């Protein structure tokens, strides 16, 4: 059995990204985040209409963008996500 060194522990420790979702700081450990995950962070457990929900992000890799249903984006420290639910009539 191999003994884990301090360097191994650091290498195996997941990176924790601090991101902002609708003005709230959130800790995220995955390298990517999906449209659905961002919406769940913004409105936990609430139903939503994917076609009418708008997710925009800034401070990511490259220019600011919109995130669409079924898509994901690579996470970067300090990314900002703005989630607007569909207008309900």
PEJO-V259104 format. One record per backbone hydrogen bond with DSSP energy under -1.0 kcal/mol. CO is the residue of the C=O (numbers start at 1). NH is the residue of the N-H. If there is no record, write none. Layout:
# PEJO-V259104
CO|NH  CO|NH
This chain:
# PEJO-V259104
5|9  6|10  7|11  8|12  9|13  17|28  18|78  19|26  20|81  21|24  24|21  26|19  28|17  31|75  33|73  34|38  35|39  36|40  37|41  38|42  39|43  43|46  49|52  49|53  54|84  55|67  56|82  57|65  58|80  65|57  68|71  71|35  73|33  76|79  79|20  80|58  81|22  82|56  84|54
